[in-house]
Structures are given as C-alpha cells and as structure tokens.
Amino acid sequence: MLELTMASVAGAGADSATAGMLMADAPSEPGAVLRVGRDRNVCRLATPDDWLFVSRVHLEFRCGPDGAWTVFWLRGSHDEPSSEVRLTLTGGTPQYLVYGGAATLAPGASGEVVVQDRSQDRSVNVGFYHEI
C-alpha cells in the first residue's frame, strides 16, 4: 500500500498558510496509479486551480510489476518547468528530480516530495509512506 498526504503551502515562517490536508492511498498492485496535479478529473490529490506552476498532471506514482512504487515528474506542455521537484527520504538528503524524470521508492520507504514554485514562495508538499 502507498499512502499519500498533500498540503498546499504559501508563504514562509510565521506568515505561511497551509491549505487543508488531502489524503489518498492505493494497494501495491501492478498497474496501480496515484496522480497529483490541477486536473481533478484524473488526480486523486488536486492542487488549487490557479497554481499554474503545477501541471494538470504533475506527479504520478505508479506501482510496477514487482509491487515497487516509482514517482514520475511528468513533462508538461512547456519546455522549461515553472517549478522544481525534490524528493527526501526520511532521514536522507533531498535529491532533485529532473524534469520528466523518476525515482523508485523502496518498500517501507517514507518521506516527502516537494513541488516548489520558482517564482513565488509556495509549494505542494506530498508526504508518502510505502507500507510493506
């Protein structure tokens, strides 16, 4: 099972505002998919509509044939993204995902994927826990 929690955060420090926490999960079965983005028709976790630094479908978590999950930063309609995406495993160092890239989440792994707006102080923070 992969469990996701998402918060939309605007501002920094004491002035920051966090939108309500959203949650989604899916069994670790081959072909299972969880998506994060602005398109509420296909994304289980949807960001605010006016947050254009997030693509219609920005992140996709896919379960492979072996039950392992991979997070993909899907390429949008622009050559250059309006955001950056970093993955941090609990207790680890953040690593930046390349635009159109992917990272495998080890069984039992937990951490956070952050989609950071390049032009404003706001982000989409997606926590994950891959239950064994």
SULLINUR-V728920 format. One record per residue. N is the residue number from 1. PSI is psi in whole degrees, -180 to 180 (NA if undefined). D_LAST is the distance of its C-alpha to the last C-alpha in Angstrom with 2 decimals. Layout:
N/PSI/D_LAST ; N/PSI/D_LAST
This chain:
1/138/6.97 ; 2/127/8.90 ; 3/133/11.25 ; 4/143/14.57 ; 5/142/17.61 ; 6/138/20.94 ; 7/140/24.23 ; 8/124/27.50 ; 9/129/29.45 ; 10/134/33.16 ; 11/177/35.27 ; 12/154/34.69 ; 13/-141/35.06 ; 14/-21/36.76 ; 15/-1/37.86 ; 16/151/34.44 ; 17/135/33.43 ; 18/127/29.95 ; 19/166/29.60 ; 20/149/27.46 ; 21/132/23.71 ; 22/150/22.06 ; 23/150/18.56 ; 24/153/16.71 ; 25/163/13.39 ; 26/146/12.51 ; 27/151/10.26 ; 28/70/8.62 ; 29/139/11.82 ; 30/131/14.37 ; 31/-10/16.92 ; 32/143/15.25 ; 33/138/16.95 ; 34/131/17.30 ; 35/150/20.57 ; 36/129/22.30 ; 37/-167/26.10 ; 38/-19/29.44 ; 39/101/29.60 ; 40/-16/28.59 ; 41/-27/29.03 ; 42/-11/26.03 ; 43/126/23.95 ; 44/-30/21.64 ; 45/111/22.26 ; 46/136/25.98 ; 47/170/27.99 ; 48/140/31.65 ; 49/-33/33.93 ; 50/5/36.26 ; 51/80/33.72 ; 52/-7/34.84 ; 53/-9/33.01 ; 54/128/29.94 ; 55/166/30.22 ; 56/-46/30.12 ; 57/105/26.68 ; 58/-52/25.66 ; 59/143/21.92 ; 60/124/19.82 ; 61/120/16.05 ; 62/139/15.58 ; 63/125/12.90 ; 64/-180/14.36 ; 65/-22/15.07 ; 66/4/12.34 ; 67/1/9.50 ; 68/143/9.76 ; 69/144/11.19 ; 70/138/14.66 ; 71/131/16.93 ; 72/135/20.58 ; 73/104/23.67 ; 74/140/25.93 ; 75/137/29.61 ; 76/-159/31.88 ; 77/-8/35.56 ; 78/150/36.81 ; 79/-37/37.11 ; 80/132/36.20 ; 81/157/33.49 ; 82/3/34.44 ; 83/174/31.28 ; 84/153/29.10 ; 85/129/25.31 ; 86/145/23.43 ; 87/131/19.80 ; 88/120/18.93 ; 89/146/15.77 ; 90/125/15.83 ; 91/3/18.55 ; 92/-179/19.52 ; 93/138/22.56 ; 94/141/22.85 ; 95/138/23.23 ; 96/135/25.24 ; 97/143/24.28 ; 98/152/27.32 ; 99/119/28.70 ; 100/5/27.21 ; 101/-177/24.56 ; 102/160/20.79 ; 103/138/17.96 ; 104/138/14.60 ; 105/120/11.55 ; 106/149/9.54 ; 107/133/5.77 ; 108/-2/5.33 ; 109/151/8.83 ; 110/160/11.07 ; 111/-149/14.73 ; 112/142/17.52 ; 113/126/19.48 ; 114/126/23.15 ; 115/110/25.80 ; 116/126/29.07 ; 117/134/32.46 ; 118/-18/34.89 ; 119/-15/37.96 ; 120/166/37.07 ; 121/77/35.08 ; 122/154/32.27 ; 123/163/28.64 ; 124/119/25.63 ; 125/119/22.63 ; 126/108/19.19 ; 127/148/16.42 ; 128/152/12.82 ; 129/119/9.39 ; 130/99/6.40 ; 131/137/3.80 ; 132/NA/0.00
